[in-house]
Amino acid sequence: MATSVIGADGRHIVPFTLFAQVLLSVAAATIAGMWLGRVIGVSVLLGGITAFAPNAFLAARLMRAAPGALMRSAWIGEIGKLLLTVMLFGAIFALVRPISALAVFCGYIATHWVILVALFLSRRANDNVMTTS
């Protein structure tokens, strides 16, 4: 059940989501690399890193924030997340050769889908807690 993975209060959702993003990125890159070649595998992994690293930055900002400074940390975190994403995409497309742009974006999008799954599991865990209380 979802509560065993996330916890009844949902406090483990952020580390769980980040871990799942890394796991999905590595697994997708490995499978893509084995079936479609090294360039595709590396491209998928770079796309996954481009999604994961900015999310980890935002999570770190929010988890360290004092209760009174949460909104400021969220704004800084979101701006930093956007800048990191742009810089990572720029570095990938400027420096990595050969590269598959489609595979980079597929890895990026697939890694972001983990957030939706985590939100679904978190909501489900919260619904279970409310119905059993």
N, C-alpha and C positions, 0 to 999 in steps of 0.2 A: 504494500500500500504506500501511497505517496508520503504519508506522515513519517514512515520509517526512514526515508531518504532525506527529507527536508527537515523534519522535526515538527512537532505539533504546533509550535508558535511561529514557524516559518523563518526563524533567524538564520538558518543555514542556507538560505536560498542563494545568496550572493556567491559564497565559495563553491557551492554545488554547481551553479551556472558557469562560473569561470572554469572549473575543472572539466565540466561537460564540454565546454567550447574547445579546450585543449585536446581532449580525448577525441572529439569528432574531427577536428582539424588533422590530427595525426593519422587517425584511421582512414579518413577520406583520401588524404594524400598518399598513404601507403597503398590502398586499393587502386586508386587512379594510376599511381606509378607502376604498379604491377601489371595492370591491364592495358594502359594507354601509353606508357613510357615515362621515362625520367623527367622530361620537360613538363609534362602535364602534372605529374606528382609534385614536383617542386613548386609549380605555379599554384596548385590547390593549397599547398601548405603556406605559401606566402600570402594568399588571400585570407586564409584562416588566421594567420598572425596579425594581419591588418585589421581584422575584426576584434580579435581577442585583446591585443595590447591596449588599445584605447579604452575598451570596456574595463580592463583591470585598473587603468589609471583612474577612471571615474569611480570605480568601486573603492579604491584606496582613499580617494578624497572624501567620499561620503562616509566611509566607516571610521575615519579618524576625526571627523568633524565634531566639534562641541555642539551640544543641542541648540545653543543660541546662534551658531554660525552655520547651520545646515544649509540654508538657502544660498548663502555666499559660496560655500563649498560646492554646491550643486552647479551653480553658474560657472565657476572656475573649472570644475570638472568637465562640464559639457563643452566649454570653449576649448579646453585642452584636448578633449576627445576628438573634436572636429579637426583641430590643427594636427594632431598625431595621425589621424586617418589620411588627411591630405598629404602630409609629409611621407608617410609610408607608401602610399600609392605612387607618389612622385618618385621616390627612391627606387621602388620596384621597376617601374617602367623606364626610368632613366639608366639604371645600372645593371639590371639582370638581363642577360642574353644567353641563349634564346629563352623566350617567355611565351606563354599562351595567355593572352588577355582574357579570353573566355573562361579558362580554367581558374585564373586569379579571381574573377568576379563570382564564379560558381563557389569557390572556397569561401569567399567573403560572405556571400548570401547564406550558404549552408550553415556557417558558424553563427550568423545572426539568428537563424531559425531556432537555435538552442534557447534563446531568451524567451521566445513564445512558448516553447514546451515547458520551460521552467515556470513561467507565469501560470500556465495551465495547471501544473502540478501543485504550485503554491496555493492557487485558488481552491483546488480540490482538497488539499490538506486543510485549509481554513474552513471549507464547507463541512468536512468530516468532524472537525473540532466543534463547530457550532451545533451540529445535529446530535452529537453525543453529550453535549453539556446540559 
